C-alpha cells in the first residue's frame, strides 16, 4: 500500500495524518472499541495504527529526556558565570554533576535548543612599532614543543588589547605555563609602554613558587620582547629567551588561545572603568586556573594538572 492514502483539495494526506485523525476521533468521542472499524474505513491497517501510538509514546519520552538533558547542560554551560563549549560541558558534567554524556549528544542538544558558545574571531593584531637597530631577536628554542610536562619551564607570553566602555582600551600582558596552561602572572595597563611587559616579569619572579631549571620565556618578535631592557631583565632573573618566527602566530598559539577564550567569556563592553576591567580579568583568570577543566589536561584544571605533574 502506498504511503499516500488519501487526497483532498488541500493536497495529499499521509498515513501519519490519518492515524492522528483516528486517534483524535477515538479520544474526543470515547470510541475505544471502534479502532478496527475506523482503520478499515480509512484504508489503513490496525497494526500500523498501534505502531503509530507506540512510536508517538517513544518520541514523547525522548523529548522529555532531551528536556532533562538540556537542563543539565544549561547548568554546566552557565557554571560559574562563563559560557562553554561541548567539551567543557562534558567535563563539568562528569566532574561536578556525576553525569556522563557523549560529545555527540551534548552537541545535538545544544543545536536543538540553540545553546550557543561564542566563537573567537580571527586575531587582527598588528605590530605596535618597528624595532630599532639596537633591538635583537632570539632563535625559536621552543619550536612548538609546548607540552614538556615540566611545570614552569616553558613560559609563553604576549600582550592583548581589551576594548571597554565607550571606545576605551586597556592592555593585558600575561605569562602562561606551556605544560599546564596555568596563567602564572599578568599585568593590565592603560598604555603599551615597555613597563607593561617588564612588570609582568617582575610579578612572575616575586611569586612564592620556583621556576623550573633551564626555564625560558617564549614570545613573538614584538618591540617589547626585543627591547634590550626587557632582555637584560630576563638575564638578571636567570630566564632564557625564545621567539616565534616572524608573522607566525602558530608558534605561540596557546597564549593566543587563552586571550581568545577570555574575550569570549568576559563582558568587556559593560565595564566602564579600568578598575572594573582589572577586577573582571582577576575573576576570569582565577576561574580559568582553578575551575575550567581542559580536555588536553586529562580533563583537569590547570592547577590540578600542575599538581599532578609535580607529584608524578
C-alpha positions in Angstrom: 0.0 0.0 0.0 1.3 3.4 -0.9 2.1 5.8 2.0 -0.1 8.4 0.3 -3.5 7.1 1.0 -6.0 9.9 0.5 -6.3 13.2 -1.3 -8.4 16.2 -0.9 -8.5 19.8 -2.2 -5.6 20.8 0.1 -3.2 18.1 -1.2 -2.0 14.7 0.0 -2.9 13.2 3.4 -0.2 10.7 4.7 -0.8 7.7 6.8 0.6 9.5 9.8 -2.1 12.2 9.4 -4.8 9.5 9.1 -3.6 7.9 12.3 -3.7 11.2 14.0 -7.3 11.8 12.9 -8.3 8.3 14.1 -6.6 8.9 17.5 -8.3 12.3 17.8 -11.7 10.8 16.9 -11.4 8.0 19.4 -10.2 10.3 22.2 -12.8 13.0 21.6 -15.8 10.7 21.3 -14.8 7.8 23.6 -14.8 5.2 20.8 -12.1 2.9 22.1 -13.9 -0.1 20.7 -14.0 1.3 17.2 -10.3 1.1 16.2 -10.8 -1.8 13.7 -13.8 -0.1 12.1 -12.1 3.3 11.8 -8.9 1.8 10.4 -10.9 -0.1 7.8 -12.9 2.9 6.8 -9.7 5.0 6.5 -8.0 2.2 4.4 -5.1 1.8 6.9 -4.0 -1.2 9.0 -4.8 -1.6 12.6 -1.2 -2.8 13.4 0.0 0.3 11.7 -2.2 2.4 13.9 -0.8 0.7 17.1 2.7 1.2 15.8 1.9 4.8 15.4 0.8 5.1 19.0 3.8 3.2 20.3 6.3 5.4 18.3 4.4 8.5 19.4 4.9 7.5 23.1 8.6 6.8 22.4 9.0 10.2 20.8 7.3 11.8 23.7 9.6 10.1 26.2 12.6 11.0 24.1 11.5 14.7 24.2 11.2 14.6 28.0 14.6 13.0 28.2 16.0 15.7 26.0 14.5 18.4 28.1 16.0 16.9 31.2 19.4 16.7 29.4 19.0 20.3 28.3 18.5 21.5 31.8 21.7 19.7 33.0 23.7 21.0 30.0 22.5 24.6 30.7 23.7 24.3 34.3 27.1 23.3 33.1 27.0 25.9 30.2 26.4 28.7 32.7 28.5 27.2 35.6 30.5 29.9 37.4 29.1 32.6 35.1 31.1 31.8 31.9 29.7 30.2 28.7 31.3 27.0 27.5 31.6 24.6 24.5 30.6 21.0 24.3 33.9 19.6 25.6 34.0 21.9 28.7 30.4 21.0 29.3 31.2 17.3 29.2 34.0 17.6 31.7 31.9 19.7 34.1 29.0 17.2 33.9 31.4 14.4 34.8 33.4 16.2 37.5 30.7 18.2 39.2 27.4 16.6 38.3 28.5 12.9 38.1 26.7 12.6 34.8 28.3 11.2 31.6 27.0 12.4 28.2 29.0 11.8 25.0 30.0 14.8 22.9 27.6 13.9 20.1 24.6 14.1 22.5 25.8 17.3 24.0 26.2 18.8 20.5 22.8 17.6 19.4 21.1 19.1 22.5 22.9 22.4 22.1 21.9 22.7 18.5 18.3 21.7 19.2 17.8 24.2 21.9 20.1 26.9 20.4 22.7 26.8 23.2 25.5 28.7 21.5 29.0 29.0 22.7 30.7 32.2 21.5 33.4 31.7 18.8 36.6 33.6 18.7 37.1 36.0 15.8 40.3 35.9 13.8 43.1 37.9 15.5 43.9 41.1 13.6 46.7 42.1 15.9 49.2 44.5 14.3 52.7 45.2 15.2 52.8 48.1 17.6 56.1 49.5 16.4 59.2 48.7 14.4 62.2 47.6 16.4 65.2 49.9 16.2 68.7 48.6 15.3 69.6 48.0 18.9 66.7 45.6 19.4 67.6 41.9 19.0 65.5 38.9 18.1 66.2 35.4 19.5 66.1 32.0 17.9 62.9 29.8 18.2 64.1 27.5 21.0 60.6 26.3 21.7 59.8 25.1 18.2 56.1 24.5 19.2 57.1 21.9 21.8 54.6 23.4 24.3 53.9 20.3 26.3 57.1 19.4 28.0 55.4 18.0 31.1 57.6 20.1 33.4 55.6 22.9 35.3 57.1 26.4 34.9 59.7 25.6 32.3 58.0 26.7 29.1 56.7 30.2 29.8 54.6 31.7 27.0 53.9 35.5 26.9 52.1 38.0 24.8 50.0 41.2 25.0 46.4 41.6 24.0 44.2 44.7 23.8 41.0 45.0 25.9 38.4 47.4 24.4 36.0 48.5 27.1 33.5 51.2 27.9 32.9 53.9 25.3 35.8 53.5 23.0 38.4 53.0 25.8 41.2 50.5 25.5 43.4 48.7 28.1 46.2 46.1 27.5 46.8 42.8 29.2 50.3 41.2 29.4 50.2 37.6 30.5 52.5 34.6 31.1 51.1 31.2 30.6 52.7 27.8 31.6 53.0 25.9 28.3 52.8 22.5 30.1 49.9 23.2 32.4 48.1 26.1 30.7 48.1 28.0 34.1 48.4 31.8 33.9 51.4 32.4 36.2 51.5 36.2 36.1 49.8 39.1 34.4 49.6 42.9 34.3 46.9 45.3 33.0 47.7 48.8 31.8 46.1 51.8 30.1 49.1 52.1 27.8 51.6 49.9 25.8 54.8 51.2 27.4 57.6 48.7 28.0 56.8 48.7 31.7 53.7 46.5 30.9 56.0 43.6 29.9 58.7 44.2 32.5 56.2 44.4 35.3 54.8 41.1 34.3 58.2 39.5 34.6 58.7 41.1 38.0 55.4 39.7 39.2 56.4 36.3 37.9 59.7 36.2 39.8 58.1 37.6 43.0 55.8 34.6 43.2 56.3 32.0 46.0 56.8 29.1 43.6 60.1 28.3 42.0 60.7 28.3 38.2 62.0 25.1 36.6 65.6 24.7 35.9 66.5 25.9 32.4 63.2 27.7 32.1 62.7 30.1 29.2 60.1 32.6 28.1 58.7 32.4 24.5 57.2 35.4 22.8 56.6 36.9 19.3 59.1 39.4 17.9 57.2 42.4 19.3 59.1 45.6 20.3 58.6 44.8 24.0 60.4 41.5 23.8 63.3 42.6 21.5 64.0 45.6 23.8 67.4 45.5 25.5 65.8 46.5 28.8 63.4 43.5 28.7 66.2 41.1 27.6 68.6 42.3 30.3 65.8 41.9 32.9 65.4 38.2 31.8 69.1 37.6 32.1 69.2 39.1 35.6 66.4 36.7 36.6 68.2 33.7 35.0 65.5 33.2 32.4 66.4 32.3 28.8 64.5 33.6 25.8 62.9 32.2 22.7 60.9 33.9 19.9 58.4 32.9 17.3 59.3 33.2 13.6 58.2 36.4 12.0 54.5 36.7 11.3 53.7 33.2 12.5 51.1 33.2 15.2 51.1 29.3 15.4 54.5 29.4 17.1 52.8 30.9 20.2 49.3 29.5 19.7 48.5 28.6 23.4 48.7 32.1 24.7 46.6 33.4 21.7 44.1 30.7 22.6 43.9 31.9 26.2 43.2 35.5 25.1 40.5 34.2 22.7 38.7 32.2 25.3 38.9 35.1 27.8 37.4 37.6 25.3 34.6 35.1 24.5 33.6 35.0 28.2 34.2 38.4 29.8 31.8 41.4 29.3 34.4 44.0 28.2 31.8 46.3 26.7 29.9 46.5 30.0 33.0 47.7 32.0 33.2 51.5 32.3 36.5 52.0 34.2 40.0 50.5 34.2 39.3 49.3 37.7 36.3 47.3 36.6 38.4 45.8 33.8 41.1 44.7 36.4 38.5 43.2 38.7 36.8 41.3 35.8 40.1 39.9 34.5 41.2 38.9 38.0 37.9 37.0 38.4 38.2 35.2 35.0 41.9 34.2 35.5 41.0 32.7 38.9 38.2 30.8 37.2 40.5 29.7 34.3 43.3 28.4 36.6 41.1 26.8 39.2 37.8 25.8 37.8 38.0 25.5 34.0 38.5 21.8 33.1 40.5 21.3 29.9 40.3 18.4 27.5 44.1 18.2 26.8 44.9 18.3 30.5 43.3 14.9 31.2 40.1 16.8 31.9 41.7 18.6 34.9 42.0 22.3 35.6 45.4 23.9 35.1 46.1 24.0 38.8 45.1 20.3 39.2 47.3 19.3 36.3 50.2 21.2 37.6 49.9 19.4 41.0 49.5 16.1 39.1 52.8 16.7 37.3 54.6 17.8 40.4 53.5 14.6 42.2 54.3 12.3 39.3 
